[in-house]
Amino acid sequence: MNRSFWMLVLATTLAALAPSSAGAQPLTATQRTEARQHQTAGDAALDAGRYLEAAREYDAVARIVPADPSSLYNAGRAYARGHEPQTARDRYEAFLRHARGPTGALRAEVEAALRLLDTEIAATRPATPPQTPVVTPTPANGTTNVATQTPPQNTIVPPVQTPHPRSPQLVRPFPWGPLVLGTLGIGALGFGIWSAVVSADAASTRDQSPRDSVTYELMAGRHDNAMVGAIISCLGGAALIGGGALWYALRGPGERREDTTPSISLAPLANGGGLLAVAGRF
C-alpha cells in the first residue's frame, strides 16, 4: 500500500483515540493555516529524506494543535529515521499518553518501535568497565578490621605536582662553520684595508722623492706589493664572507631532540616526608 493510504488510516485511528476537544480552545483560522503549512512542509521533507527537518515541522504542528497526537507520532518516526533515538522515544511516549491508550496494530507498532529505540540507545552508551573485587586476607580471629589497616611506611602516594612531559623539540646546531668563515673573511678584509693604507702611504712618499733616489725605488716596490696584497685580501675576504652566509642559509632544518628543560616536582610520602624529583639539564 502507498504512503497516502497509511496516512489516511493513521489520521482515522487518531481521530478516534484523541481526547475530546469539547473543552479545548478552538483554533483560529491563522492557527489552522499555520498547522497545515507545517504539516505540508514536514511531509515534503520526509519524502525528500530530510528527516530531522520533517521532525521539527511535525513538532511545530504539535505545539499549535496539542489536542491532536498524530503530529507526535509523525515526529517520532522522523526522529527515528534521523538517528536521534532518545528524542524519537520521547515523542512516541508522548503520543501514547495523549492518544488515551491506542490498541491493536497501532499500539503494537509503537511498542515495537520503542524496543528498537531502546536497543539503539543502549548501543550508544559507553560500556562500564568491570569492577575487580579486592580480596582482603582474613585474620586468625575470622574478622577483618579495615579501619586498622594502614599503608606501609615510606609508601609513595600520587605526586602533588609532576614534571611536564618530555616532548621532542626541533634543535638546530650552532653554526660554527659559517661563523669561522665569516670571521676569516672579516680578518682578510681588515688586512686588505691595512695594505691599501700602506700602499697609499708608500705612493705619497715615492712621489715626494727624486726618481733616481733609493727612496723612490724602495717606496715604489712597497706600493706595488701592498696594492697586490690589498686586492687579494679584499677579494678573498669577500669570498669567505659570502661563502659563510650561503652556508648559513642552506643549513638543514635541524633534528628533533628530547626537551631537556629543567623541572622539579615534589611527591609526599605517607610518613610525612617527601620525595624530590628533578628532570632535565642544569
DOFI-960524 format. One line per field, with one value per residue (C-alpha): x, y, z; residue number from 1. Coordinates in nm, 3 decimals, padded with zeros to 5 digits, always signed. Layout:
// DOFI-960524
u [X | ...];
v [Y | ...];
w [Z | ...];
seq [NUM | ...];
//
This chain:
// DOFI-960524
u [+00.000 | +00.120 | +00.208 | -00.118 | -00.325 | -00.132 | -00.151 | -00.527 | -00.550 | -00.339 | -00.547 | -00.868 | -00.732 | -00.601 | -00.927 | -01.097 | -00.828 | -00.776 | -00.926 | -01.244 | -01.188 | -01.515 | -01.335 | -01.034 | -00.986 | -01.097 | -00.830 | -00.831 | -00.810 | -00.448 | -00.357 | -00.525 | -00.333 | +00.000 | -00.061 | -00.149 | +00.167 | +00.391 | +00.225 | +00.278 | +00.639 | +00.704 | +00.557 | +00.771 | +01.087 | +01.011 | +00.968 | +01.299 | +01.488 | +01.538 | +01.412 | +01.522 | +01.372 | +01.048 | +01.052 | +01.083 | +00.788 | +00.575 | +00.680 | +00.553 | +00.216 | +00.201 | +00.256 | -00.019 | -00.268 | -00.189 | -00.523 | -00.422 | -00.148 | -00.087 | +00.192 | +00.372 | +00.357 | +00.488 | +00.767 | +00.869 | +00.901 | +01.101 | +01.341 | +01.393 | +01.486 | +01.711 | +01.911 | +01.803 | +01.667 | +01.618 | +01.411 | +01.212 | +01.138 | +01.015 | +00.774 | +00.639 | +00.579 | +00.404 | +00.188 | +00.085 | -00.010 | -00.211 | -00.385 | -00.555 | -00.404 | -00.420 | -00.489 | -00.446 | -00.193 | -00.107 | -00.003 | +00.194 | +00.375 | +00.464 | +00.580 | +00.798 | +00.948 | +01.019 | +01.202 | +01.418 | +01.493 | +01.591 | +01.836 | +01.986 | +02.017 | +02.185 | +02.435 | +02.541 | +02.616 | +02.980 | +03.044 | +03.113 | +03.447 | +03.416 | +03.495 | +03.777 | +03.695 | +03.957 | +04.026 | +04.137 | +04.310 | +04.110 | +04.298 | +04.316 | +04.020 | +03.799 | +03.724 | +03.865 | +03.920 | +03.958 | +03.993 | +04.314 | +04.483 | +04.743 | +04.975 | +05.336 | +05.578 | +05.754 | +05.479 | +05.472 | +05.131 | +05.039 | +05.255 | +05.113 | +05.298 | +05.454 | +05.718 | +05.588 | +05.604 | +05.927 | +05.817 | +06.080 | +06.193 | +06.336 | +06.700 | +06.938 | +07.312 | +07.522 | +07.656 | +08.026 | +08.123 | +07.958 | +08.093 | +08.454 | +08.430 | +08.277 | +08.549 | +08.826 | +08.659 | +08.642 | +09.007 | +09.104 | +08.910 | +09.082 | +09.424 | +09.330 | +09.229 | +09.554 | +09.750 | +09.567 | +09.663 | +10.029 | +10.020 | +09.879 | +10.142 | +10.421 | +10.288 | +10.285 | +10.646 | +10.755 | +10.603 | +10.791 | +11.131 | +11.363 | +11.311 | +11.676 | +11.698 | +11.699 | +11.393 | +11.194 | +11.275 | +11.203 | +10.866 | +10.766 | +10.822 | +10.640 | +10.349 | +10.316 | +10.339 | +10.091 | +09.846 | +09.855 | +09.808 | +09.516 | +09.338 | +09.392 | +09.290 | +08.973 | +08.863 | +08.941 | +08.765 | +08.455 | +08.454 | +08.486 | +08.203 | +07.980 | +08.054 | +07.975 | +07.645 | +07.549 | +07.641 | +07.424 | +07.130 | +07.149 | +07.161 | +06.915 | +06.602 | +06.780 | +06.681 | +06.427 | +06.575 | +06.423 | +06.322 | +06.579 | +06.420 | +06.482 | +06.178 | +06.125 | +05.831 | +05.753 | +05.586 | +05.482 | +05.537 | +05.283 | +05.508 | +05.518 | +05.836 | +05.871 | +06.043 | +06.200 | +06.208 | +06.441 | +06.441 | +06.630 | +06.974 | +07.108];
v [+00.000 | +00.353 | +00.620 | +00.817 | +00.515 | +00.464 | +00.835 | +00.814 | +00.510 | +00.687 | +01.003 | +00.800 | +00.599 | +00.905 | +01.087 | +00.808 | +00.789 | +01.160 | +01.315 | +01.510 | +01.866 | +01.993 | +02.183 | +02.277 | +02.625 | +02.629 | +02.705 | +03.031 | +03.049 | +03.162 | +02.866 | +02.621 | +02.772 | +02.756 | +02.396 | +02.298 | +02.468 | +02.292 | +01.958 | +02.002 | +02.109 | +01.810 | +01.565 | +01.714 | +01.700 | +01.338 | +01.236 | +01.409 | +01.224 | +01.533 | +01.354 | +01.598 | +01.890 | +01.695 | +01.616 | +01.985 | +02.067 | +01.798 | +01.937 | +02.276 | +02.120 | +01.954 | +02.288 | +02.455 | +02.165 | +01.994 | +01.808 | +01.601 | +01.346 | +01.242 | +01.500 | +01.338 | +01.002 | +01.157 | +01.337 | +01.011 | +00.833 | +01.122 | +01.144 | +00.767 | +00.784 | +01.082 | +00.875 | +01.064 | +00.769 | +00.944 | +01.226 | +00.974 | +00.775 | +01.089 | +01.164 | +00.809 | +00.808 | +01.146 | +01.002 | +00.706 | +00.940 | +01.184 | +00.919 | +00.768 | +00.421 | +00.317 | -00.054 | -00.309 | -00.282 | +00.081 | +00.006 | -00.298 | -00.085 | +00.188 | -00.064 | -00.239 | +00.097 | +00.172 | -00.159 | -00.087 | +00.261 | +00.124 | -00.113 | +00.173 | +00.397 | +00.120 | +00.063 | +00.427 | +00.436 | +00.379 | +00.040 | +00.034 | -00.134 | -00.442 | -00.387 | -00.602 | -00.721 | -00.651 | -00.959 | -00.878 | -01.155 | -01.266 | -01.258 | -01.558 | -01.435 | -01.452 | -01.076 | -00.804 | -00.463 | -00.233 | +00.075 | -00.058 | -00.129 | +00.139 | +00.165 | +00.067 | +00.340 | +00.530 | +00.441 | +00.695 | +00.848 | +01.017 | +01.328 | +01.671 | +01.808 | +01.601 | +01.709 | +01.822 | +01.559 | +01.545 | +01.626 | +01.631 | +01.977 | +02.090 | +02.178 | +02.337 | +02.303 | +02.614 | +02.747 | +02.702 | +02.664 | +02.983 | +03.168 | +03.062 | +03.155 | +03.491 | +03.563 | +03.477 | +03.691 | +03.992 | +03.943 | +03.927 | +04.245 | +04.419 | +04.312 | +04.433 | +04.774 | +04.799 | +04.704 | +04.970 | +05.231 | +05.118 | +05.133 | +05.486 | +05.599 | +05.444 | +05.613 | +05.951 | +05.910 | +05.790 | +06.093 | +06.327 | +06.161 | +06.215 | +05.949 | +05.845 | +05.807 | +05.485 | +05.602 | +05.630 | +05.275 | +05.140 | +05.316 | +05.212 | +04.845 | +04.878 | +05.045 | +04.769 | +04.486 | +04.648 | +04.713 | +04.350 | +04.233 | +04.469 | +04.344 | +03.977 | +04.020 | +04.213 | +03.966 | +03.669 | +03.826 | +03.898 | +03.540 | +03.398 | +03.615 | +03.523 | +03.152 | +03.170 | +03.346 | +03.088 | +02.804 | +02.954 | +02.998 | +02.640 | +02.469 | +02.185 | +02.218 | +02.057 | +01.746 | +01.661 | +01.601 | +01.541 | +01.850 | +01.896 | +02.197 | +02.162 | +02.076 | +01.986 | +01.803 | +01.701 | +01.371 | +01.345 | +01.024 | +00.864 | +00.908 | +01.285 | +01.303 | +01.391 | +01.276 | +01.540 | +01.455 | +01.651 | +01.623 | +01.798 | +01.952 | +02.227];
w [+00.000 | -00.068 | +00.184 | +00.136 | +00.238 | +00.562 | +00.646 | +00.598 | +00.826 | +01.089 | +01.076 | +01.113 | +01.405 | +01.586 | +01.541 | +01.733 | +02.000 | +02.057 | +02.372 | +02.343 | +02.238 | +02.377 | +02.648 | +02.434 | +02.296 | +01.929 | +01.672 | +01.486 | +01.110 | +01.136 | +01.356 | +01.120 | +00.827 | +01.011 | +01.119 | +00.762 | +00.629 | +00.881 | +00.809 | +00.434 | +00.483 | +00.711 | +00.459 | +00.180 | +00.391 | +00.490 | +00.125 | +00.039 | +00.315 | +00.534 | +00.844 | +01.114 | +00.924 | +00.892 | +01.265 | +01.353 | +01.128 | +01.299 | +01.638 | +01.529 | +01.439 | +01.782 | +01.953 | +01.752 | +01.781 | +02.115 | +02.113 | +01.805 | +01.891 | +01.529 | +01.497 | +01.791 | +01.613 | +01.290 | +01.478 | +01.650 | +01.314 | +01.164 | +01.460 | +01.449 | +01.082 | +01.155 | +01.409 | +01.719 | +01.918 | +02.253 | +02.102 | +01.896 | +02.211 | +02.389 | +02.103 | +02.095 | +02.472 | +02.448 | +02.169 | +02.388 | +02.673 | +02.462 | +02.250 | +02.560 | +02.518 | +02.150 | +02.096 | +01.822 | +01.542 | +01.619 | +01.981 | +01.865 | +01.607 | +01.860 | +02.122 | +01.865 | +01.768 | +02.135 | +02.177 | +01.874 | +02.004 | +02.346 | +02.177 | +01.975 | +02.283 | +02.482 | +02.199 | +02.205 | +02.578 | +02.683 | +02.832 | +03.206 | +03.281 | +03.501 | +03.866 | +04.000 | +04.353 | +04.617 | +04.830 | +05.184 | +05.383 | +05.688 | +06.019 | +06.252 | +06.457 | +06.148 | +06.128 | +05.913 | +06.064 | +05.770 | +05.989 | +06.146 | +05.812 | +05.733 | +05.436 | +05.494 | +05.582 | +05.304 | +05.058 | +04.780 | +04.720 | +04.392 | +04.346 | +04.401 | +04.101 | +03.826 | +03.573 | +03.240 | +02.962 | +02.766 | +02.415 | +02.137 | +02.033 | +01.699 | +01.765 | +01.513 | +01.584 | +01.640 | +01.304 | +01.376 | +01.009 | +00.884 | +01.189 | +01.119 | +00.752 | +00.836 | +01.094 | +00.846 | +00.581 | +00.814 | +00.905 | +00.537 | +00.465 | +00.754 | +00.625 | +00.275 | +00.407 | +00.604 | +00.290 | +00.093 | +00.354 | +00.339 | -00.041 | -00.036 | +00.215 | +00.006 | -00.308 | -00.129 | -00.011 | -00.356 | -00.527 | -00.293 | -00.360 | -00.660 | -00.926 | -00.922 | -00.544 | -00.344 | -00.150 | -00.471 | -00.575 | -00.227 | -00.196 | -00.548 | -00.464 | -00.134 | -00.309 | -00.567 | -00.314 | -00.076 | -00.357 | -00.472 | -00.112 | -00.063 | -00.377 | -00.295 | +00.071 | -00.009 | -00.275 | -00.051 | +00.246 | +00.041 | -00.087 | +00.266 | +00.399 | +00.106 | +00.150 | +00.520 | +00.453 | +00.188 | +00.423 | +00.696 | +00.459 | +00.325 | +00.664 | +00.727 | +00.942 | +01.235 | +01.429 | +01.697 | +02.038 | +02.379 | +02.570 | +02.847 | +03.015 | +03.391 | +03.604 | +03.969 | +04.132 | +04.490 | +04.583 | +04.953 | +05.146 | +05.376 | +05.682 | +05.641 | +05.435 | +05.072 | +04.752 | +04.527 | +04.155 | +03.927 | +03.548 | +03.269 | +03.234 | +03.459];
seq [1 | 2 | 3 | 4 | 5 | 6 | 7 | 8 | 9 | 10 | 11 | 12 | 13 | 14 | 15 | 16 | 17 | 18 | 19 | 20 | 21 | 22 | 23 | 24 | 25 | 26 | 27 | 28 | 29 | 30 | 31 | 32 | 33 | 34 | 35 | 36 | 37 | 38 | 39 | 40 | 41 | 42 | 43 | 44 | 45 | 46 | 47 | 48 | 49 | 50 | 51 | 52 | 53 | 54 | 55 | 56 | 57 | 58 | 59 | 60 | 61 | 62 | 63 | 64 | 65 | 66 | 67 | 68 | 69 | 70 | 71 | 72 | 73 | 74 | 75 | 76 | 77 | 78 | 79 | 80 | 81 | 82 | 83 | 84 | 85 | 86 | 87 | 88 | 89 | 90 | 91 | 92 | 93 | 94 | 95 | 96 | 97 | 98 | 99 | 100 | 101 | 102 | 103 | 104 | 105 | 106 | 107 | 108 | 109 | 110 | 111 | 112 | 113 | 114 | 115 | 116 | 117 | 118 | 119 | 120 | 121 | 122 | 123 | 124 | 125 | 126 | 127 | 128 | 129 | 130 | 131 | 132 | 133 | 134 | 135 | 136 | 137 | 138 | 139 | 140 | 141 | 142 | 143 | 144 | 145 | 146 | 147 | 148 | 149 | 150 | 151 | 152 | 153 | 154 | 155 | 156 | 157 | 158 | 159 | 160 | 161 | 162 | 163 | 164 | 165 | 166 | 167 | 168 | 169 | 170 | 171 | 172 | 173 | 174 | 175 | 176 | 177 | 178 | 179 | 180 | 181 | 182 | 183 | 184 | 185 | 186 | 187 | 188 | 189 | 190 | 191 | 192 | 193 | 194 | 195 | 196 | 197 | 198 | 199 | 200 | 201 | 202 | 203 | 204 | 205 | 206 | 207 | 208 | 209 | 210 | 211 | 212 | 213 | 214 | 215 | 216 | 217 | 218 | 219 | 220 | 221 | 222 | 223 | 224 | 225 | 226 | 227 | 228 | 229 | 230 | 231 | 232 | 233 | 234 | 235 | 236 | 237 | 238 | 239 | 240 | 241 | 242 | 243 | 244 | 245 | 246 | 247 | 248 | 249 | 250 | 251 | 252 | 253 | 254 | 255 | 256 | 257 | 258 | 259 | 260 | 261 | 262 | 263 | 264 | 265 | 266 | 267 | 268 | 269 | 270 | 271 | 272 | 273 | 274 | 275 | 276 | 277 | 278 | 279 | 280 | 281 | 282];
//
